């Protein structure tokens, strides 16, 4: 009975967030308090709640959290300085300012910047402020602008080494460990690098198909304003900025750099680019630092609240209930994974990516991995499903936020038609990944080759005492030590 009380807390959290607009961490803390009061009132094992302090200490001591403010600062620097506009204008100039080049530039900026922004909401806000006006100036219709901004903002969910995948990898490691202990399976536990490698090929396919969609749809548009000529300094800054971010993110995704090292280097490189472009003023730096502190503080608060909430759910037994339900799902591993993806898709209609990774994944993922031990494949499917749900009109998170931007006059039907090709391409990638798990293992490191053990030669023991060897101990050497 207590376990179902924990289940009831999920729609309560979603309803309060939608009705009041309160920050997620406040709602989660309130829901955790209600759950803890129920545990005490019902005579449950309230002593387990005393483990909260140790859990929070272990959480905040994690090395992964050191990279969080630095990645946020990279995104804040890109948002505050005119680097996004420089990237867009440089990409368009490479394609001779054609309609296709401008649409492709918008997608490329999303692929480059969205992984650093963390949440889909932050990516939508950045692209709506920096890219959408440039698309409008290029004559892109309003509905197509919404579709491009919404699609580009979701690329940060699945393209490694995004903050979402960083934390999803950590959550998958914990969930896989729980599932392995519960099933007594002798398997290699998945880690963050495994999740990066698993997501890279499907994310690359998605980006390639979306680029094809943008290229094919470039024939539609309104009259375009003539772009001012691209200055040499602006082109150099954009090229260096894009190259440095690609090298650093690629190094993290391939395991060459630690996330914290790459994020710190990226911050220095972007600030240096701002100085070279004569755009980094004292006021701009103050705003960058304020935004970094505000976003990082909100994410840390969300992480603490989610840890508290999930502890209460574990005391209530909701995690065991979810594991039992998923582990007993009809259809074996396929049924369990499908049930998991449905839960993720439904959660993405009301929660952002971080909230899902921190709250939903720790509860439902272990049960799915008990039936489907390929954790890297499940992680890639989870990221792709979240991306698709965020992009599904009319309730998709990125769709609603993109439409809420200023100067966007487009009907729901027009937006749905504009986003349909992107969603169809993503659905094809999700289906292919589900049917062929090998797509998520194309970049796996080969297993080490182990030389076969030499053949064991049995030497028969002598059968008669006269043939036995003299086993008397050898005399100890004399002299010396």
C-alpha positions in Angstrom: 0.0 0.0 0.0 2.8 2.4 0.9 4.4 1.9 -2.5 1.3 3.1 -4.3 1.4 6.3 -2.2 4.7 7.0 -3.8 3.2 6.4 -7.3 0.5 8.9 -6.4 3.2 11.5 -5.7 4.2 11.6 -9.3 1.0 13.0 -10.8 0.8 15.3 -7.7 4.2 16.8 -8.5 3.3 17.2 -12.2 -0.1 18.8 -11.4 1.3 21.3 -8.9 4.1 22.3 -11.3 1.7 22.9 -14.2 -0.9 24.7 -12.0 1.4 27.0 -10.0 4.5 27.3 -12.1 6.6 26.8 -9.0 10.2 25.7 -9.5 10.6 21.9 -9.7 12.9 21.7 -6.7 10.4 23.4 -4.4 7.6 21.0 -5.6 9.8 18.0 -5.1 10.9 19.0 -1.6 7.2 19.5 -0.7 6.2 16.1 -2.1 9.1 14.5 -0.3 7.9 16.1 3.0 4.4 14.7 2.4 5.8 11.3 1.7 8.0 11.4 4.8 5.0 12.4 7.0 3.0 9.5 5.6 5.9 7.1 6.5 6.0 8.3 10.0 2.2 8.3 10.4 1.8 4.8 9.0 4.5 3.4 11.2 6.9 2.8 8.4 10.7 2.4 8.6 11.3 6.1 9.2 14.9 5.3 10.4 15.9 5.0 6.7 15.2 8.7 6.3 18.2 9.4 8.4 20.4 8.3 5.5 19.6 11.6 3.7 22.6 13.4 5.0 25.0 10.8 3.9 23.3 10.5 0.5 23.6 14.3 -0.1 27.2 14.4 1.0 28.1 11.5 -1.3 26.2 13.3 -4.1 27.9 16.6 -3.7 31.4 15.0 -3.5 31.0 13.5 -6.9 33.6 14.6 -9.5 30.9 14.9 -12.2 29.4 17.9 -10.5 32.6 19.9 -10.8 32.0 20.2 -14.5 28.4 21.4 -14.2 29.1 25.1 -13.5 31.8 25.2 -16.1 29.6 23.7 -18.8 26.9 26.2 -17.8 29.4 29.0 -18.0 30.3 28.0 -21.6 26.6 28.1 -22.5 26.1 31.5 -20.8 29.2 32.9 -22.6 27.8 31.8 -25.9 24.4 33.3 -25.1 25.7 36.7 -23.9 28.4 37.4 -26.5 27.5 37.8 -30.2 29.1 34.5 -31.0 25.9 32.8 -32.1 25.2 35.5 -34.6 28.8 35.2 -35.9 28.5 31.4 -36.2 25.2 31.8 -38.1 26.5 34.5 -40.5 29.8 32.6 -41.1 27.9 29.3 -41.9 25.5 31.2 -44.2 28.4 32.9 -45.9 30.0 29.5 -46.6 26.8 28.6 -48.4 26.7 31.9 -50.2 23.8 33.0 -48.0 21.4 30.5 -49.7 18.2 29.5 -47.9 19.6 26.0 -47.4 22.8 27.4 -45.8 20.8 29.5 -43.3 18.6 26.6 -42.2 21.6 24.3 -41.9 23.5 26.9 -39.9 20.6 27.0 -37.4 20.8 23.2 -36.9 24.6 23.3 -36.7 24.4 26.0 -34.0 22.0 23.8 -32.1 24.3 20.8 -32.3 27.2 22.9 -31.2 25.7 24.9 -28.4 22.7 22.9 -27.1 24.9 20.3 -25.4 26.4 23.0 -23.2 23.2 24.6 -22.2 22.0 21.6 -20.3 18.2 21.8 -20.3 16.0 22.0 -23.3 14.4 25.2 -21.9 17.8 27.0 -21.8 18.5 25.9 -25.4 15.2 27.1 -26.7 15.7 30.5 -24.9 19.1 30.9 -26.4 18.1 29.9 -30.0 14.9 32.0 -29.8 16.9 35.0 -28.8 20.0 34.5 -31.1 18.9 32.5 -34.1 15.2 33.0 -34.6 15.6 36.7 -35.5 18.2 35.8 -38.0 15.9 33.2 -39.6 13.1 35.8 -39.7 15.5 38.3 -41.4 16.3 35.5 -43.9 12.6 35.1 -44.8 11.9 31.8 -43.1 8.2 31.5 -42.4 7.1 31.6 -38.7 6.0 28.0 -38.4 9.2 26.8 -39.9 11.2 29.0 -37.6 9.5 27.4 -34.6 10.2 23.9 -36.0 13.9 24.7 -36.6 14.4 26.3 -33.2 12.5 23.5 -31.4 14.4 20.7 -33.3 17.8 22.3 -32.8 17.1 22.8 -29.1 16.5 19.1 -28.5 19.9 18.1 -30.0 21.5 18.7 -26.6 19.6 15.7 -25.2 21.2 13.1 -27.4 24.5 14.5 -28.8 27.4 13.6 -26.5 28.9 14.9 -24.3 25.8 16.9 -23.3 25.1 17.6 -19.6 21.9 15.5 -20.0 24.0 12.5 -21.2 26.6 13.1 -18.5 24.0 12.8 -15.7 22.1 10.0 -17.6 25.3 8.0 -17.7 25.8 8.4 -14.0 22.1 7.4 -13.3 22.5 4.4 -15.7 25.6 3.2 -13.8 23.7 3.2 -10.5 20.6 1.6 -12.0 22.6 -1.1 -13.8 24.5 -1.9 -10.5 21.1 -2.4 -8.7 19.8 -4.6 -11.5 22.9 -6.7 -11.6 22.8 -7.3 -7.9 19.1 -8.1 -7.9 19.6 -10.7 -10.7 23.0 -11.9 -9.6 24.2 -11.3 -13.1 27.9 -11.3 -13.9 28.0 -8.3 -16.4 30.2 -5.3 -17.0 28.5 -2.3 -15.5 27.8 0.5 -17.9 29.6 3.8 -17.5 29.3 7.3 -18.9 31.7 6.7 -21.8 29.6 3.7 -22.8 26.5 5.9 -22.9 28.4 8.5 -25.0 29.5 5.9 -27.6 26.0 4.3 -27.7 24.3 7.6 -28.4 26.8 9.0 -30.9 25.7 7.0 -34.0 22.0 7.4 -33.5 22.5 11.1 -32.8 24.6 11.5 -35.9 22.0 9.8 -38.0 19.3 12.1 -36.6 21.4 15.2 -37.4 22.1 14.0 -40.9 18.4 13.3 -41.6 17.4 16.6 -40.1 20.0 18.4 -42.3 18.4 16.7 -45.3 15.0 17.8 -44.2 16.2 21.4 -43.8 17.9 21.3 -47.2 14.8 19.9 -49.0 12.5 22.4 -47.4 14.8 25.4 -48.2 12.8 26.2 -51.3 10.0 27.7 -49.3 10.4 31.1 -47.9 9.6 34.8 -48.1 11.6 37.7 -49.4 15.0 37.9 -47.7 16.8 40.9 -46.5 20.3 41.4 -47.8 22.9 40.3 -45.3 25.6 42.8 -44.5 29.1 41.7 -45.6 30.9 39.3 -43.2 34.0 41.0 -41.6 37.2 39.0 -41.5 37.5 39.4 -37.7 34.0 38.0 -37.3 34.7 35.0 -39.5 38.0 34.2 -37.7 36.3 34.4 -34.2 33.5 32.1 -35.4 35.8 29.6 -36.9 38.1 29.4 -33.8 35.0 29.3 -31.5 33.5 26.4 -33.5 36.8 24.5 -33.8 37.6 24.8 -30.1 34.2 23.7 -29.0 34.2 20.7 -31.4 37.7 19.6 -30.2 36.8 19.9 -26.5 33.4 18.2 -26.8 34.8 15.5 -29.1 37.6 14.9 -26.6 35.1 14.4 -23.8 32.9 12.1 -25.9 35.9 10.0 -26.9 37.3 9.8 -23.4 40.5 11.8 -24.2 39.6 14.6 -21.8 37.9 14.7 -18.4 34.7 16.7 -18.6 35.9 19.2 -16.0 39.2 19.8 -17.9 37.4 20.3 -21.2 34.8 22.6 -19.7 37.4 24.8 -18.0 39.4 25.0 -21.2 36.3 25.8 -23.2 35.4 28.7 -20.8 38.9 30.2 -21.2 38.7 29.8 -25.0 35.3 31.4 -25.3 36.3 34.3 -23.0 39.4 34.8 -25.1 37.3 34.9 -28.3 35.1 37.5 -26.7 38.2 39.6 -25.9 39.5 39.2 -29.4 36.1 40.2 -30.9 36.0 43.3 -28.5 32.7 42.1 -27.1 33.6 41.0 -23.6 33.0 44.1 -21.5 32.9 44.2 -17.7 29.1 44.3 -17.7 29.0 41.3 -20.1 31.3 39.4 -17.8 29.2 40.2 -14.8 26.0 39.0 -16.6 27.8 35.8 -17.6 28.8 35.1 -14.0 25.3 35.9 -12.7 23.7 33.6 -15.2 26.2 30.9 -14.4 25.5 31.1 -10.7 21.7 31.3 -11.2 21.5 28.3 -13.5 24.1 26.2 -11.6 22.3 26.9 -8.3 19.0 25.9 -9.8 20.5 22.6 -11.1 22.1 21.9 -7.7 18.9 22.6 -5.9 17.0 20.3 -8.3 19.6 17.6 -7.8 19.3 17.8 -4.0 15.5 17.9 -4.1 15.4 14.9 -6.5 17.8 12.9 -4.2 15.5 13.7 -1.2 12.4 12.7 -3.2 13.8 9.4 -4.5 15.0 8.5 -1.0 11.4 8.9 0.3 10.2 6.8 -2.6 12.6 4.0 -1.7 11.4 4.1 1.9 7.9 3.8 0.6 8.9 0.9 -1.6 7.9 2.6 -4.8 11.2 1.6 -6.5 10.6 -2.1 -5.7 7.1 -1.8 -7.0 8.3 -0.2 -10.3 11.0 -2.8 -10.6 8.6 -5.7 -10.1 6.1 -4.3 -12.6 8.7 -3.7 -15.3 10.5 -7.0 -14.6 7.2 -8.8 -15.0 6.1 -7.0 -18.2 4.7 -9.1 -21.0 7.0 -9.7 -23.9 10.2 -10.2 -22.1 13.0 -7.7 -22.6 11.2 -6.0 -25.5 8.1 -5.5 -23.4 10.1 -4.1 -20.5 11.9 -1.6 -22.7 8.7 -0.5 -24.5 7.1 0.1 -21.1 10.1 2.1 -20.0 10.1 4.3 -23.1 6.3 5.0 -22.7 7.0 6.2 -19.2 9.8 8.4 -20.4 7.7 9.8 -23.2 4.8 10.6 -20.9 7.2 12.2 -18.3 8.7 14.4 -21.0 5.4 16.1 -21.6 5.5 17.8 -18.1 9.2 17.5 -17.0 12.4 18.7 -18.4 15.3 16.4 -19.2 17.2 16.9 -15.9 14.1 16.4 -13.8 13.5 13.1 -15.6 17.1 11.9 -15.2 17.1 12.8 -11.5 13.6 11.7 -10.5 12.2 9.1 -12.9 15.2 7.2 -14.1 16.4 6.1 -10.6 13.0 4.6 -9.9 12.0 2.8 -13.1 15.3 2.0 -14.8 16.5 -0.8 -12.6 13.4 -2.9 -13.3 13.9 -2.5 -17.1 17.6 -3.5 -16.9 16.7 -6.7 -15.0 15.0 -7.8 -18.2 17.2 -6.0 -20.8 20.8 -6.1 -19.6 22.2 -4.0 -22.5 22.2 -0.8 -20.5 24.0 1.3 -23.2 21.3 0.4 -25.7 18.6 1.3 -23.3 20.3 4.6 -22.4 20.5 5.6 -26.1 16.8 4.7 -26.6 15.9 6.8 -23.5 17.7 9.9 -24.8 16.1 9.5 -28.3 12.7 9.0 -26.8 13.0 12.1 -24.6 14.1 14.1 -27.7 11.1 12.9 -29.7 8.6 13.7 -26.8 10.0 17.2 -26.4 9.4 17.7 -30.2 5.9 16.3 -30.4 3.2 19.0 -30.9 1.2 20.4 -29.3 2.4 19.5 -25.8 6.1 19.0 -26.6 8.2 21.0 -24.2 10.5 22.6 -26.9 7.5 23.2 -29.2 5.6 25.1 -26.5 8.6 27.2 -25.5 9.6 28.0 -29.1 6.0 29.1 -29.8 6.0 31.3 -26.7 8.8 33.4 -28.1 8.0 36.9 -29.2 7.0 37.8 -32.7 5.9 34.2 -33.6 2.5 34.2 -35.2 1.8 30.6 -36.4 -1.1 28.3 -35.8 -0.8 24.9 -34.2 -1.6 23.2 -37.4 1.1 25.1 -39.3 3.7 24.3 -36.6 2.6 20.6 -36.7 3.1 20.5 -40.5 6.5 22.2 -40.2 7.8 19.9 -37.5 6.4 16.7 -39.0 9.4 15.9 -41.2 11.8 16.3 -38.3 9.7 14.1 -36.1 9.3 11.5 -38.8 13.1 11.4 -39.3 13.6 11.0 -35.5 11.0 8.3 -35.3 12.8 6.4 -38.0 16.1 6.6 -36.0 14.3 5.5 -32.8 12.8 2.5 -34.6 16.1 1.5 -36.2 17.9 1.8 -32.9 15.2 -0.3 -31.2 15.2 -3.0 -33.9 19.0 -3.1 -34.4 20.8 -2.6 -31.1 24.1 -3.0 -32.9 23.8 0.7 -33.9 24.6 1.6 -30.4 27.7 -0.6 -30.3 29.5 0.5 -33.5 32.0 2.5 -31.5 32.6 0.0 -28.7 36.2 -0.7 -27.9 37.1 -4.2 -29.0 37.5 -6.7 -26.2 41.1 -7.5 -25.3 42.5 -10.6 -26.9 43.4 -13.2 -24.3 45.9 -15.9 -25.3 44.6 -19.4 -24.7 45.9 -21.2 -21.7 48.6 -23.7 -22.4 47.4 -27.3 -22.5 47.8 -28.9 -19.1 50.1 -32.0 -19.1 49.2 -34.6 -16.5 52.3 -36.4 -15.1 51.4 -39.7 -13.4 52.6 -40.2 -9.9 54.8 -43.1 -9.2 52.9 -46.1 -7.8 55.6 -47.8 -5.7 57.4 -46.4 -2.7 60.8 -47.2 -4.2 60.0 -45.0 -7.2 59.0 -42.0 -5.2 61.1 -38.9 -5.1 63.1 -38.0 -2.0 61.1 -35.1 -0.5 63.5 -34.3 2.3 64.1 -30.6 2.8 67.2 -29.1 1.2 69.9 -28.0 3.6 69.9 -24.3 4.4 72.9 -22.3 3.0 75.6 -21.5 5.5 77.3 -18.2 5.9 75.8 -14.8 5.2 72.5 -13.7 6.3 
